Amino acid sequence: MSGTSPSGGKRRMPSSSGTPAQRRPGTGGKPGGRPKKPLTRKQKVRRALKWFLLVCLAGVVVIAGLAVLAYNTTSIPDPNAEFKTQTSYIYYADGKNKIGQFALQNRDSISYDEMPQNLKDAVVAAEDRTFWTNHGIDPKGILRAAFSNAKGNSTQGASTITQQYVKVLYLNQERTYKRKIKEAILSLKIQRQLSKKQILEGYLNTIYFGRGAYGVQAAAEAYFDIPASKLNLRQSAVIASVLNNPTQYDPANGAVHKAALQRRYAYVLAGMASAGDITDAEATKAAAKLPKFPQQHASNTYGGQKGHALTLVKNELLKLGFTDAQIQGGGLRVTTTLTKKAMDAAANGVAQAKPAGFSDKQLHIGVATIQPGTGALLGFYGGQDYLQSQIDWAATGGMAGSTMKAVTLATALEAGFSLNSTFDGNSPYTFPGGLEVHNEGEQAGEANGHSYGSRVNAIYALQQSINTAFVDMSHSIPNGPKKIYQNALKMGLTPEQANPDYPGIPSTTKDLQSSDSLITLGKAAASPINLANTYATIAAGGKRADVHVINKVTDQNGTVLYRYKNHTDQAIPQDVSDDVSYALQQVVKGGTGKAALALGRPAAGKTGTATAPNASGGGTHVSSAWFVGYTPQAATAVMYIRGNGREALDGWLPSYFGADYPARTWTAVMQADMDGLPIEQFPPRANVTGTPPDTSHAPVPTYTPHPKPTRTPKPTKTKTPKSTPSPTHQVQPSPPTSSQAPPSGGSTCGVLGCGPQTSSPPSATATAGP
């Protein structure tokens, strides 16, 4: 029975659970409450997910608000308010006299209707295949760029055509999140203000296509010498291809770049077919070959050697990280290492000493002058006028021949030999496997080449460029070819595969191999620039510096963007370098380099000729002739080569020896280079001594006879003799010095060596000689 409260309501009866003090634990403290059950794992996950979604929603709201705020507060700047192209100027080392310039913006805007449809379709297929349907931005591309920046990489591509247009017209090349966000906002705004046709028209009149051309009209003229309105399908596909990377895809830059263009060109045509702009058959037919390219026109700024110089500068700027757009229109001020004096010396020296009557199209002469200790390229001569041929023979080069013997001698001295060590100068030298090496002399009727004796010392071997002695030398060095290869790289040459540890111009030296048993004879093709730097290392006491052509880069306001920091590496020990330098001086004083004596100051150097197999098979021909030498102030390499770099000089030039035209050219160049400079002396011979790898190359013993003591004769009657006798105890003459040849005929021993000798051995070689 229930009771009622005083107010008339029903009265609650006492709970059977008892008083609060009597309630069981876990009831939650509420009368009649039930104990709480712990949350299951599934409930916990749901609760965490709910809070996560709430946080994300809040974040989205905040981000959306910020985006709206940024969109409303970002205004479209005036065109080119921040993107202003300026001429880039290139200067000699004095920073005042100008070598040349990279082109101003070459732009001639045309209307959308003047642009051929194939061109517009090709550009869309190449750069933004969703152009006609997207809203001006590519979210995936933006995310990819953000992750790339987060990893410390450069901003990735995948920008839409609208984004690219906005970047070049309104923004700069800064690679930051701020610029990327601003680019996206402006792209969205531009998309709402302009039609797709207007955006594409502006883009095609603004973007850079290479060769100094901004916009499709200038590009059509630069690549095909026609207006854009006359571009056919193949030509349009090329124009669309090159804008992605003007340097990489310009076929004028060489076979590698042409092959890269061919791949990009096929990709563009395939995209056009996929979009239905052309048929598959049309794409296949067009992709079969690139269109013909007319001869590239260049302004007089590139005439003579200036074009070669500007090309070297541009290539180095690209390696330093500057972009095509910066180089062509970024207003750069580039101070090079080149001097007007050294450039004129190279050109005038070639003109003065080269044989008359030979066309520059066939006879190629490469010259390079390097400053020891800095690696600065002071001057060079690349051969034919740049407007006629873009091949720079100072940077391309040919087989090094006997100029490699200086590297071999340095390696031998490091291995424990000395300048007095003796080697086999007889011809032929036969390897254990039967391979034969011959000296010069076969042209003079000596069937196996001239023999200089079984024991000639290192000085005389270098002085007379004795092939067999140097092959014996390299074969006697433990693991000789590999060590010569390593020293060649450390001293200034470059490996077959580009390696940042061994920078040079160009980046590779063909056929320089550590496994080549005849590496000392120089079949590797080296550039005059890198060979000059190799000898500059010797001139600098064994310290190698990196070859370079740029000292400083600033913007138009003078802000320094790059400055070369000189550093050197001790490629070979200084005492070894001093002894090699001493031996190279003997080449000039009494060997194959006597023409350099006309310089009239201390000089060191080495001649070289190299041979290549005849194309018809059987026999060889001389493919290059060299003289590389130096004073303490400058090292210069001179190379004579023919045609494609492998054609025969012998039987074509009046003389093909390095001791002739190359040495005379070197002397003429260096006379102008050294004009006004003080005469400097080389360090003295260091007389490096070590522990030779074996005892079979010991120096020839030298003897200093001592006269017997004179006894006082007994008094005798004076008689008038019938004839005057010679003194009884005459002192024997000393052996010849290292710069003298031993008497001709017979078997003679002296500091030069032992064996049959001639007073004037021939200077030619059948394999790799002077």
Secondary structure, DSSP 8 states (H G I E B T S, - for coil): ---B-TTSSB-----TT--GGGS-TTSTTSTT--------HHHHHHHHHHHHHHHHHHHHHHHHHHHHHHHHH-----TTSS---B-EEEE-TTSSSEEEEE---B-----GGGS-HHHHHHHHHHH-TTTTTS-S--HHHHHHHHHHHHTT--------HHHHHHHHHHS----SHHHHHHHHHHHHHHHHHS-HHHHHHHHHHHSEEETTEESHHHHHHHHHSS-GGG--HHHHHHHHHHTT-TTTT-GGG-HHHHHHHHHHHHHHHHHHHHTTSS-HHHHHHHHTS----------GGGTTTHHHHHHHHHHHHHHTT--HHHHHHB--EEEES--HHHHHHHHHHHHHHS-TT--TTTEEEEEEEE-TTT-BEEEEE-SS-TTT----HHHH-EE-GGGGHHHHHHHHHHTT--TT-EE---S-EE-TTS-EE--S-GGGT-TT-----SEEEHHHHHHTT-HHHHHHHHHHSTTHHHHHHHHHHHHT---SS--TTS--SSS--BT--TT-TTGGG--SEE-HHHHHHHHHHHHTTTEEE--BSEEEEE-TT--EEEE----EEE-S-HHHHHHHHHHHHHHHHHSTTGGGGGG-S--EEEEEEEEEE-TTSSSEEEEEEEEEEE-SS-EEEEEEEETTTTS--TTTSS---TTTHHHHHHHHHHHHHHTTS---------------SSSTT------------------------SS----TT--------TTS---SSS-EEETTEEE---SS-----SSEE-
